[in-house]
């Protein structure tokens, strides 16, 4: 067994003794290798132009194998860029993405801005096809900067085409058409017929997708654009564009109600598409075979032998040279055997890795589907619960207003408490669902922190008094009086934390402390503490207390109530605001929650006069005899809303749907409209948009059970002045009606 290592050592010593002799020829060998790579690259370019993809991919594979052993990184980048372009044309986008990433990484080390711009543009096209539009836009903008800097108008034209394809992918059809229009004359001037034809065809697709009324005669313009593109394609070997043209032609024929012609074009498209797919798959398969073919190792041995023959002619070492040549062949043979075995092992490892990747992908898809299903279920169930809950809370309010007997009033108050508790639970579920679906955004508003916290404490004072707790507020007076941040989300965090301490403390104290940690000219870092001397939390439960539906124990859940959603919402909101919640607690001695958060500093205060859920200032006399239109399809909800309004001496009319509401507004004068959103026929949003076409002044309030899918900004853009979620607190209901009428809050203009 020791003889084999000895043989290796002997051969290596012999081989090392002639390295100096062969050194003079290493540079020549390197030049020969580069020449071979360039030859393969040239043959690949010619094959691509002739649509001979099989030969192109084989030549690029050979070039890539040789260049991988070279130290010429710029040449490596060129080969990777060529390969990425070929695989992009073959619609093998995953492989193209791998190649272009390597090319970009290498090109960033050189000052070849022309090739780097080309690489960025190609990467943008590949990412567009993979659906990664944000990354694609970034690379295309970088490409445009490089071409603009170097006055490369042809490069800029290619980026314009790429941006058009990106906007088409994003369904921004008007912007896409504008880009194609900008690129067509440039491609024509540079005789870039492929890009020109492609732009015409894609422009036709964009025009077909424009919304009705966005542009006049869009169908006619699409037909003209397609005809211009196909005129170029018919004179060139562009089968891919020809297939694309057939597809657009079928769409145009369908829009013209010429179904027979549409079917003919669809058949041509399918035939051409299948033919191209076979060509692409054959070429990709050829590349895979060439990449894994073990015969390439023999080519490398033959190349090495040829170089050895050249060296033998130049050096006259006689028998020693012959012996050393044999030794070199033996070493290369052993290397070949080793590489062969290594390739087999690598192939098996790749198969196992691919199987594992497939399993992980399936697991990821299942998890995403489960998450989506959960979000949709929670959104639907919370929305559906609001309608019957509105009836419960509304009827309870009406019954309490009718001077019930004392024992009836006790039952009604219990019913009111249960309804408000259920509403709070639904709101928490909806908030958490929005946070998990990344549909919550941080706003920037100027506010007074001290006033905001005082308002929260006022709102929680009754709960604290009911449990015989004392609220203590310690505020650092060096904190700037005016900050910029999201006061509503901060209030939500504090209400949950302080409310949590109040709930789990009896006959005790709750401390709210705010301290300044550091301050610069434009920013301040604050430390918030909420501490109580209540029941406390065990060490074990502290690890999971911020998880959804988690509480300290089942006994605490039964005693104090709640579902454990509040702290989960706090955790998610703070993470959204760039902070983190911390907890210190001991059973029987109380708990302390704390977090640090940054705010911008403002010079002026623009605090809203009436923060949500705090104090309601309504002049009920001013609301008397006001004419209200209630638009609602649910008969029970109609009755409840109407009675609540009429009890406060307001005049009320009811519309069962959106169309009836539009007609009533045209025929009558109203002080305000309460508009439901989800109705048969046209929705409340559509009805509001139609009313705004002829009446821009009348206040319209959305009275709806909002869901996670509804963006409140869309309501304001549609023409609503205010939003009242159902079910509502009666005080908040009248406060918003009063404020909307008196303050003349107008809708957001587009």
JOQUI-V976187 format. One record per residue. N is the residue number from 1. RES is the residue in one small letter. SS is DSSP state (A for helix, B for strand, O for the rest). Layout:
# JOQUI-V976187
n=N res=RES ss=SS
n=N res=RES ss=SS
This chain:
# JOQUI-V976187
n=1 res=x ss=O
n=2 res=x ss=A
n=3 res=x ss=A
n=4 res=x ss=A
n=5 res=x ss=A
n=6 res=x ss=A
n=7 res=x ss=A
n=8 res=x ss=A
n=9 res=x ss=A
n=10 res=x ss=A
n=11 res=x ss=A
n=12 res=x ss=A
n=13 res=x ss=A
n=14 res=x ss=A
n=15 res=x ss=A
n=16 res=x ss=A
n=17 res=x ss=A
n=18 res=x ss=O
n=19 res=x ss=A
n=20 res=x ss=A
n=21 res=x ss=A
n=22 res=x ss=A
n=23 res=x ss=A
n=24 res=x ss=A
n=25 res=x ss=A
n=26 res=x ss=A
n=27 res=x ss=A
n=28 res=x ss=A
n=29 res=x ss=A
n=30 res=x ss=A
n=31 res=x ss=A
n=32 res=x ss=A
n=33 res=x ss=A
n=34 res=x ss=A
n=35 res=x ss=A
n=36 res=x ss=A
n=37 res=x ss=A
n=38 res=x ss=A
n=39 res=x ss=A
n=40 res=x ss=A
n=41 res=x ss=A
n=42 res=x ss=A
n=43 res=x ss=A
n=44 res=x ss=A
n=45 res=x ss=A
n=46 res=x ss=A
n=47 res=x ss=A
n=48 res=x ss=A
n=49 res=x ss=A
n=50 res=x ss=O
n=51 res=x ss=O
n=52 res=x ss=O
n=53 res=x ss=A
n=54 res=x ss=A
n=55 res=x ss=A
n=56 res=x ss=A
n=57 res=x ss=A
n=58 res=x ss=A
n=59 res=x ss=A
n=60 res=x ss=A
n=61 res=x ss=A
n=62 res=x ss=A
n=63 res=x ss=A
n=64 res=x ss=A
n=65 res=x ss=A
n=66 res=x ss=A
n=67 res=x ss=A
n=68 res=x ss=O
n=69 res=x ss=O
n=70 res=x ss=O
n=71 res=x ss=O
n=72 res=x ss=O
n=73 res=x ss=A
n=74 res=x ss=A
n=75 res=x ss=A
n=76 res=x ss=A
n=77 res=x ss=A
n=78 res=x ss=A
n=79 res=x ss=A
n=80 res=x ss=A
n=81 res=x ss=A
n=82 res=x ss=A
n=83 res=x ss=A
n=84 res=x ss=A
n=85 res=x ss=A
n=86 res=x ss=A
n=87 res=x ss=A
n=88 res=x ss=A
n=89 res=x ss=A
n=90 res=x ss=O
n=91 res=x ss=O
n=92 res=x ss=O
n=93 res=x ss=A
n=94 res=x ss=A
n=95 res=x ss=A
n=96 res=x ss=A
n=97 res=x ss=A
n=98 res=x ss=A
n=99 res=x ss=A
n=100 res=x ss=A
n=101 res=x ss=A
n=102 res=x ss=A
n=103 res=x ss=A
n=104 res=x ss=A
n=105 res=x ss=A
n=106 res=x ss=A
n=107 res=x ss=A
n=108 res=x ss=O
n=109 res=x ss=O
n=110 res=x ss=O
n=111 res=x ss=O
n=112 res=x ss=O
n=113 res=x ss=A
n=114 res=x ss=A
n=115 res=x ss=A
n=116 res=x ss=A
n=117 res=x ss=A
n=118 res=x ss=A
n=119 res=x ss=A
n=120 res=x ss=A
n=121 res=x ss=A
n=122 res=x ss=A
n=123 res=x ss=A
n=124 res=x ss=A
n=125 res=x ss=A
n=126 res=x ss=A
n=127 res=x ss=A
n=128 res=x ss=A
n=129 res=x ss=A
n=130 res=x ss=O
n=131 res=x ss=O
n=132 res=x ss=O
n=133 res=x ss=A
n=134 res=x ss=A
n=135 res=x ss=A
n=136 res=x ss=A
n=137 res=x ss=A
n=138 res=x ss=A
n=139 res=x ss=A
n=140 res=x ss=A
n=141 res=x ss=A
n=142 res=x ss=A
n=143 res=x ss=A
n=144 res=x ss=A
n=145 res=x ss=A
n=146 res=x ss=A
n=147 res=x ss=A
n=148 res=x ss=A
n=149 res=x ss=A
n=150 res=x ss=O
n=151 res=x ss=O
n=152 res=x ss=O
n=153 res=x ss=A
n=154 res=x ss=A
n=155 res=x ss=A
n=156 res=x ss=A
n=157 res=x ss=A
n=158 res=x ss=A
n=159 res=x ss=A
n=160 res=x ss=A
n=161 res=x ss=A
n=162 res=x ss=A
n=163 res=x ss=A
n=164 res=x ss=A
n=165 res=x ss=A
n=166 res=x ss=A
n=167 res=x ss=A
n=168 res=x ss=A
n=169 res=x ss=A
n=170 res=x ss=O
n=171 res=x ss=O
n=172 res=x ss=O
n=173 res=x ss=A
n=174 res=x ss=A
n=175 res=x ss=A
n=176 res=x ss=A
n=177 res=x ss=A
n=178 res=x ss=A
n=179 res=x ss=A
n=180 res=x ss=A
n=181 res=x ss=A
n=182 res=x ss=A
n=183 res=x ss=A
n=184 res=x ss=A
n=185 res=x ss=A
n=186 res=x ss=A
n=187 res=x ss=A
n=188 res=x ss=A
n=189 res=x ss=A
n=190 res=x ss=O
n=191 res=x ss=O
n=192 res=x ss=O
n=193 res=x ss=A
n=194 res=x ss=A
n=195 res=x ss=A
n=196 res=x ss=A
n=197 res=x ss=A
n=198 res=x ss=A
n=199 res=x ss=A
n=200 res=x ss=A
n=201 res=x ss=A
n=202 res=x ss=A
n=203 res=x ss=A
n=204 res=x ss=A
n=205 res=x ss=A
n=206 res=x ss=A
n=207 res=x ss=A
n=208 res=x ss=A
n=209 res=x ss=A
n=210 res=x ss=O
n=211 res=x ss=O
n=212 res=x ss=O
n=213 res=x ss=O
n=214 res=x ss=O
n=215 res=x ss=O
n=216 res=x ss=O
n=217 res=x ss=O
n=218 res=x ss=A
n=219 res=x ss=A
n=220 res=x ss=A
n=221 res=x ss=A
n=222 res=x ss=A
n=223 res=x ss=A
n=224 res=x ss=A
n=225 res=x ss=A
n=226 res=x ss=A
n=227 res=x ss=A
n=228 res=x ss=A
n=229 res=x ss=A
n=230 res=x ss=A
n=231 res=x ss=A
n=232 res=x ss=A
n=233 res=x ss=A
n=234 res=x ss=O
n=235 res=x ss=O
n=236 res=x ss=O
n=237 res=x ss=O
n=238 res=x ss=O
n=239 res=x ss=A
n=240 res=x ss=A
n=241 res=x ss=A
n=242 res=x ss=A
n=243 res=x ss=A
n=244 res=x ss=A
n=245 res=x ss=A
n=246 res=x ss=A
n=247 res=x ss=A
n=248 res=x ss=A
n=249 res=x ss=A
n=250 res=x ss=A
n=251 res=x ss=A
n=252 res=x ss=A
n=253 res=x ss=A
n=254 res=x ss=A
n=255 res=x ss=A
n=256 res=x ss=O
n=257 res=x ss=O
n=258 res=x ss=O
n=259 res=x ss=A
n=260 res=x ss=A
n=261 res=x ss=A
n=262 res=x ss=A
n=263 res=x ss=A
n=264 res=x ss=A
n=265 res=x ss=A
n=266 res=x ss=A
n=267 res=x ss=A
n=268 res=x ss=A
n=269 res=x ss=A
n=270 res=x ss=A
n=271 res=x ss=A
n=272 res=x ss=A
n=273 res=x ss=A
n=274 res=x ss=A
n=275 res=x ss=A
n=276 res=x ss=A
n=277 res=x ss=A
n=278 res=x ss=A
n=279 res=x ss=A
n=280 res=x ss=A
n=281 res=x ss=A
n=282 res=x ss=A
n=283 res=x ss=A
n=284 res=x ss=A
n=285 res=x ss=A
n=286 res=x ss=A
n=287 res=x ss=A
n=288 res=x ss=A
n=289 res=x ss=A
n=290 res=x ss=A
n=291 res=x ss=A
n=292 res=x ss=A
n=293 res=x ss=O
n=294 res=x ss=O
n=295 res=x ss=A
n=296 res=x ss=A
n=297 res=x ss=A
n=298 res=x ss=A
n=299 res=x ss=A
n=300 res=x ss=A
n=301 res=x ss=A
n=302 res=x ss=A
n=303 res=x ss=A
n=304 res=x ss=A
n=305 res=x ss=A
n=306 res=x ss=A
n=307 res=x ss=A
n=308 res=x ss=A
n=309 res=x ss=A
n=310 res=x ss=A
n=311 res=x ss=A
n=312 res=x ss=A
n=313 res=x ss=A
n=314 res=x ss=A
n=315 res=x ss=O
n=316 res=x ss=O
n=317 res=x ss=O
n=318 res=x ss=O
n=319 res=x ss=A
n=320 res=x ss=A
n=321 res=x ss=A
n=322 res=x ss=A
n=323 res=x ss=A
n=324 res=x ss=A
n=325 res=x ss=A
n=326 res=x ss=A
n=327 res=x ss=A
n=328 res=x ss=A
n=329 res=x ss=A
n=330 res=x ss=A
n=331 res=x ss=A
n=332 res=x ss=A
n=333 res=x ss=A
n=334 res=x ss=A
n=335 res=x ss=A
n=336 res=x ss=A
n=337 res=x ss=A
n=338 res=x ss=A
n=339 res=x ss=A
n=340 res=x ss=A
n=341 res=x ss=A
n=342 res=x ss=A
n=343 res=x ss=A
n=344 res=x ss=A
n=345 res=x ss=A
n=346 res=x ss=A
n=347 res=x ss=A
n=348 res=x ss=A
n=349 res=x ss=A
n=350 res=x ss=A
n=351 res=x ss=A
n=352 res=x ss=A
n=353 res=x ss=A
n=354 res=x ss=A
n=355 res=x ss=A
n=356 res=x ss=A
n=357 res=x ss=A
n=358 res=x ss=A
n=359 res=x ss=A
n=360 res=x ss=A
n=361 res=x ss=A
n=362 res=x ss=A
n=363 res=x ss=A
n=364 res=x ss=A
n=365 res=x ss=A
n=366 res=x ss=A
n=367 res=x ss=A
n=368 res=x ss=A
n=369 res=x ss=A
n=370 res=x ss=A
n=371 res=x ss=A
n=372 res=x ss=A
n=373 res=x ss=A
n=374 res=x ss=A
n=375 res=x ss=A
n=376 res=x ss=A
n=377 res=x ss=A
n=378 res=x ss=A
n=379 res=x ss=A
n=380 res=x ss=A
n=381 res=x ss=A
n=382 res=x ss=A
n=383 res=x ss=A
n=384 res=x ss=A
n=385 res=x ss=A
n=386 res=x ss=A
n=387 res=x ss=A
n=388 res=x ss=A
n=389 res=x ss=A
n=390 res=x ss=A
n=391 res=x ss=A
n=392 res=x ss=A
n=393 res=x ss=A
n=394 res=x ss=A
n=395 res=x ss=A
n=396 res=x ss=A
n=397 res=x ss=A
n=398 res=x ss=A
n=399 res=x ss=A
n=400 res=x ss=A
n=401 res=x ss=A
n=402 res=x ss=O
n=403 res=x ss=O
n=404 res=x ss=O
n=405 res=x ss=O
n=406 res=x ss=A
n=407 res=x ss=A
n=408 res=x ss=A
n=409 res=x ss=A
n=410 res=x ss=A
n=411 res=x ss=A
n=412 res=x ss=A
n=413 res=x ss=A
n=414 res=x ss=A
n=415 res=x ss=A
n=416 res=x ss=A
n=417 res=x ss=A
n=418 res=x ss=A
n=419 res=x ss=A
n=420 res=x ss=A
n=421 res=x ss=A
n=422 res=x ss=A
n=423 res=x ss=A
n=424 res=x ss=A
n=425 res=x ss=A
n=426 res=x ss=A
n=427 res=x ss=A
n=428 res=x ss=A
n=429 res=x ss=A
n=430 res=x ss=A
n=431 res=x ss=A
n=432 res=x ss=A
n=433 res=x ss=A
n=434 res=x ss=A
n=435 res=x ss=A
n=436 res=x ss=A
n=437 res=x ss=O
n=438 res=x ss=O
n=439 res=x ss=O
n=440 res=x ss=O
n=441 res=x ss=O
n=442 res=x ss=O
n=443 res=x ss=O
n=444 res=x ss=O
n=445 res=x ss=B
n=446 res=x ss=B
n=447 res=x ss=B
n=448 res=x ss=O
n=449 res=x ss=A
n=450 res=x ss=A
n=451 res=x ss=A
n=452 res=x ss=A
n=453 res=x ss=A
n=454 res=x ss=A
n=455 res=x ss=A
n=456 res=x ss=A
n=457 res=x ss=A
n=458 res=x ss=A
n=459 res=x ss=A
n=460 res=x ss=A
n=461 res=x ss=A
n=462 res=x ss=A
n=463 res=x ss=A
n=464 res=x ss=A
n=465 res=x ss=A
n=466 res=x ss=A
n=467 res=x ss=O
n=468 res=x ss=O
n=469 res=x ss=O
n=470 res=x ss=B
n=471 res=x ss=B
n=472 res=x ss=B
n=473 res=x ss=B
n=474 res=x ss=B
n=475 res=x ss=B
n=476 res=x ss=O
n=477 res=x ss=O
n=478 res=x ss=O
n=479 res=x ss=O
n=480 res=x ss=O
n=481 res=x ss=O
n=482 res=x ss=O
n=483 res=x ss=B
n=484 res=x ss=B
n=485 res=x ss=B
n=486 res=x ss=O
n=487 res=x ss=A
n=488 res=x ss=A
n=489 res=x ss=A
n=490 res=x ss=A
n=491 res=x ss=A
n=492 res=x ss=A
n=493 res=x ss=A
n=494 res=x ss=A
n=495 res=x ss=A
n=496 res=x ss=A
n=497 res=x ss=A
n=498 res=x ss=A
n=499 res=x ss=A
n=500 res=x ss=A
n=501 res=x ss=A
n=502 res=x ss=A
n=503 res=x ss=A
n=504 res=x ss=O
n=505 res=x ss=O
n=506 res=x ss=O
n=507 res=x ss=O
n=508 res=x ss=O
n=509 res=x ss=B
n=510 res=x ss=B
n=511 res=x ss=B
n=512 res=x ss=B
n=513 res=x ss=B
n=514 res=x ss=B
n=515 res=x ss=B
n=516 res=x ss=B
n=517 res=x ss=B
n=518 res=x ss=B
n=519 res=x ss=B
n=520 res=x ss=O
n=521 res=x ss=O
n=522 res=x ss=O
n=523 res=x ss=B
n=524 res=x ss=B
n=525 res=x ss=B
n=526 res=x ss=B
n=527 res=x ss=B
n=528 res=x ss=B
n=529 res=x ss=B
n=530 res=x ss=B
n=531 res=x ss=B
n=532 res=x ss=B
n=533 res=x ss=O
n=534 res=x ss=O
n=535 res=x ss=O
n=536 res=x ss=O
n=537 res=x ss=O
n=538 res=x ss=O
n=539 res=x ss=A
n=540 res=x ss=A
n=541 res=x ss=A
n=542 res=x ss=A
n=543 res=x ss=O
n=544 res=x ss=O
n=545 res=x ss=O
n=546 res=x ss=O
n=547 res=x ss=O
n=548 res=x ss=O
n=549 res=x ss=O
n=550 res=x ss=O
n=551 res=x ss=O
n=552 res=x ss=O
n=553 res=x ss=O
n=554 res=x ss=A
n=555 res=x ss=A
n=556 res=x ss=A
n=557 res=x ss=A
n=558 res=x ss=A
n=559 res=x ss=A
n=560 res=x ss=A
n=561 res=x ss=O
n=562 res=x ss=O
n=563 res=x ss=O
n=564 res=x ss=O
n=565 res=x ss=A
n=566 res=x ss=A
n=567 res=x ss=A
n=568 res=x ss=A
n=569 res=x ss=A
n=570 res=x ss=A
n=571 res=x ss=A
n=572 res=x ss=A
n=573 res=x ss=A
n=574 res=x ss=A
n=575 res=x ss=A
n=576 res=x ss=A
n=577 res=x ss=O
n=578 res=x ss=O
n=579 res=x ss=O
n=580 res=x ss=O
n=581 res=x ss=O
n=582 res=x ss=B
n=583 res=x ss=B
n=584 res=x ss=B
n=585 res=x ss=B
n=586 res=x ss=B
n=587 res=x ss=O
n=588 res=x ss=O
n=589 res=x ss=O
n=590 res=x ss=B
n=591 res=x ss=B
n=592 res=x ss=B
n=593 res=x ss=B
n=594 res=x ss=B
n=595 res=x ss=B
n=596 res=x ss=B
n=597 res=x ss=B
n=598 res=x ss=B
n=599 res=x ss=B
n=600 res=x ss=B
n=601 res=x ss=B
n=602 res=x ss=O
n=603 res=x ss=O
n=604 res=x ss=O
n=605 res=x ss=O
n=606 res=x ss=O
n=607 res=x ss=O
n=608 res=x ss=O
n=609 res=x ss=O
n=610 res=x ss=O
n=611 res=x ss=O
n=612 res=x ss=O
n=613 res=x ss=O
n=614 res=x ss=O
n=615 res=x ss=O
n=616 res=x ss=O
n=617 res=x ss=O
n=618 res=x ss=O
n=619 res=x ss=O
n=620 res=x ss=A
n=621 res=x ss=A
n=622 res=x ss=A
n=623 res=x ss=A
n=624 res=x ss=O
n=625 res=x ss=O
n=626 res=x ss=O
n=627 res=x ss=B
n=628 res=x ss=B
n=629 res=x ss=B
n=630 res=x ss=B
n=631 res=x ss=B
n=632 res=x ss=O
n=633 res=x ss=O
n=634 res=x ss=O
n=635 res=x ss=A
n=636 res=x ss=A
n=637 res=x ss=A
n=638 res=x ss=A
n=639 res=x ss=A
n=640 res=x ss=A
n=641 res=x ss=A
n=642 res=x ss=A
n=643 res=x ss=A
n=644 res=x ss=A
n=645 res=x ss=A
n=646 res=x ss=A
n=647 res=x ss=A
n=648 res=x ss=O
n=649 res=x ss=O
n=650 res=x ss=O
n=651 res=x ss=B
n=652 res=x ss=B
n=653 res=x ss=B
n=654 res=x ss=B
n=655 res=x ss=B
n=656 res=x ss=O
n=657 res=x ss=O
n=658 res=x ss=A
n=659 res=x ss=A
n=660 res=x ss=A
n=661 res=x ss=A
n=662 res=x ss=A
n=663 res=x ss=A
n=664 res=x ss=A
n=665 res=x ss=A
n=666 res=x ss=A
n=667 res=x ss=A
n=668 res=x ss=O
n=669 res=x ss=O
n=670 res=x ss=O
n=671 res=x ss=O
n=672 res=x ss=B
n=673 res=x ss=B
n=674 res=x ss=B
n=675 res=x ss=B
n=676 res=x ss=O
n=677 res=x ss=O
n=678 res=x ss=O
n=679 res=x ss=O
n=680 res=x ss=O
n=681 res=x ss=O
n=682 res=x ss=O
n=683 res=x ss=O
n=684 res=x ss=A
n=685 res=x ss=A
n=686 res=x ss=A
n=687 res=x ss=A
n=688 res=x ss=A
n=689 res=x ss=A
n=690 res=x ss=A
n=691 res=x ss=A
n=692 res=x ss=A
n=693 res=x ss=A
n=694 res=x ss=A
n=695 res=x ss=O
n=696 res=x ss=O
n=697 res=x ss=O
n=698 res=x ss=O
n=699 res=x ss=B
n=700 res=x ss=B
n=701 res=x ss=B
n=702 res=x ss=B
n=703 res=x ss=B
n=704 res=x ss=B
n=705 res=x ss=O
n=706 res=x ss=O
n=707 res=x ss=O
n=708 res=x ss=O
n=709 res=x ss=O
n=710 res=x ss=O
n=711 res=x ss=O
n=712 res=x ss=A
n=713 res=x ss=A
n=714 res=x ss=A
n=715 res=x ss=A
n=716 res=x ss=A
n=717 res=x ss=A
n=718 res=x ss=A
n=719 res=x ss=O
n=720 res=x ss=O
n=721 res=x ss=O
n=722 res=x ss=B
n=723 res=x ss=B
n=724 res=x ss=B
n=725 res=x ss=B
n=726 res=x ss=O
n=727 res=x ss=O
n=728 res=x ss=O
n=729 res=x ss=O
n=730 res=x ss=A
n=731 res=x ss=A
n=732 res=x ss=A
n=733 res=x ss=A
n=734 res=x ss=A
n=735 res=x ss=A
n=736 res=x ss=A
n=737 res=x ss=A
n=738 res=x ss=A
n=739 res=x ss=A
n=740 res=x ss=A
n=741 res=x ss=A
n=742 res=x ss=A
n=743 res=x ss=A
n=744 res=x ss=O
n=745 res=x ss=O
n=746 res=x ss=O
n=747 res=x ss=O
n=748 res=x ss=O
n=749 res=x ss=O
n=750 res=x ss=O
